[in-house]
Amino acid sequence: MPFALEKVSKKLEKIFSEHLQKRTNRRSILVVIEHKIVKEDVFFFPSKRNEREMILSLKVCKEEGMYKVQGKWFPRVPEEDIQSLFMEEFTEEEVSFDLQHSLEGYGIVNVPCADIYVNPIAEQGDNLASQLLYGVPVIILESNQDRSFLRIRGEQDGYIGWISSQNIEKAPKNIWEQWRYSPKVYLQEQIESFFPGTTLLFVQEECFSFSSQEGNRKKIQNISKNSSPATPEDILRTAKKFLEREDWKKTTYLWGGACIPKLDCSGFVQMVFRMNNILLPRDSDQQCQFSIPVSKDQLQKGDLVFFSKHGRHPTHVGIYLGDGYYIHCSPAGEHSGIKINRFHGESDYEKSLDQIYFASGRILK
């Protein structure tokens, strides 16, 4: 190939990193673009870690004496940025493009809780990436061969994964946009079959579930909308409910869990904030990028505290309660579930957490 593969990868990384940082209001997003050569063709694709928020599948081949760049990507980085990158490399070669944004349509989650998978297989474990609650608007990016799974991006946190097609109600773009941009309420209690954190439409002091037909919207009773911004006390009050309420005390740790009664650490944090009308990114490292850095000695109630097993980026997160205490969804064996621990505590578990403390951050309303 008449161009430097590493150089092209780095340029693609810069394009997508800058776009994601601008779109998500997060800092220091690391995008890694990999490449491989198959026979005489070159393929560019994101690292496994980056697949949670972007799609890129580019192929460079030579046909009839001309180089051809073809493939698709998402999010909507301008096509001319991709073209100009390769044009700069193919200075003495003729090149054509067959490029497209990856987008199939729009939909709304139509079940109380839908699993989001890394691969289009209905298996949890390492394959469970996240969960989405009823009412979350999604962009449909592609489907598997038999269309039993759809690859989607949830529009509340930008997370990309595979969902059973039965768990999505497709909607025309105008209906979808009306739902996405209308005032919302996020449930603080379980009502009927709707879990806490469920997205409801708020219209003139009344709440409704989604329906593509306005006359079929279901009115949800006994919901009030707090118009005041959430305070740190509101955040802590919600977090402590997981230790006080009998029906929430059974919450246990589940990798990828984002729905009561099974949550992972970042799913717990995301849930607590969403129940207070604050939408956070999905994973702990993304939540760290979204927060404003604060030093450990400047921690205030409601701040996020991050931990890391390897020191490169956060792998665990909790909510600071004050006086050295924090609440988190712990994954550690006998400690599984929602727990309160403290910095410089006496237990071996607390000492192990002290050793992997990584950073702290503040969520600005």
Phi, psi and omega in degrees: 000138185275041176203162183274116184298316181298321180296317179295317179302316181295321179294320176297319178301317181295317181299310185285326178297313180297320180294314181294321179297320179290319184287326187260352185059034175249157182251157171055042177284124181264116176251129178242119177255123180258166177215157175213155179249124176241111188058248180248009180260149178245135180240134175246136183203156181282159173297160179305321181296324182280348180294345179287350180216008177203156173237134174210124178217094182244138178234133176244121182220170179243123181228127178052043176078003182236141175279140182232130176251119182223155179148194183215164179201164174198139012284184193281066169294135182305136181299326181296333177293320178291316182297313183297328178301312181285328178297325178294332181274321180272065186287332183239016181236151175276135185222143175236163184232140172225083189240151177206145171289143179274106180199122180253331183166199188225152179198174179229138175297128187242018175234159183304320179209124183244131176286141176245126188250154173291316178239155184286063178222134183279067178227138178272224186066221180294343182277346178279114182269319183191187174219148177238139180269165179309138173092355180286125176285140180228151169262129178270122187259323179191175179226160174282182191299317181265008177062022176282340176232146176241137173270122188229163168241121175288129188277356176273334179225001175074013185277136181252135177189183182259137181227147175300133182298338179289343183266009181236132169260113180291149183217146173300153185302321183292322177292317179299314180294323177299317178293314185298319189262000177281158178302142185234159169235140176246118188305138174260353179226166171274124181233123185054234181266004184270127180281158172305138183096352179299143181270125178233152177280138180245114182227114175049057176069013178232153183243142183222149171279166182287144166204138178290344175252113188306323181291345182262005178297137181265126179281131180256122187278159169061040175243133176239149180253124176275111183281347180279142177300145180295141177259164174305325178296322176298316180299313182292323179299317179294315181299320183288342176301332182290347176253348187254325184275133183301321184282348178254347183296338183277005179301126179238168182280134173221122176303121182088357183288133179221024183217129176303135013256020179232116185226155164259182189298312181285332175295322176297312180298315179299318180297313182301316181288320180296324177295347175248026175064030176237119183264121180250159171298172189278309189265161185298320180292326177291322177295325176294316179296331182278336184273164176269123184299137172225149179283162184298326181278358177252009183301138174237161179303136180090352176289163177260141177242133187243147180230156181216131179284336185237353175083002181268320177202163182299142173238359181205151183212148174217178181247129183283131182260346185106157177056032176087358183261149175217153179246139185203164174263106188274137179265000194272098170036249182295343180267004185304133178114189183283124183221154170253126175231176182220154173291144179059033176285174185266340183285155178299324180295315179295322178295322179293324177291321176303321184292336182249013175305137187243311185191173175224153181211155181243134177268117179270134184286000000 
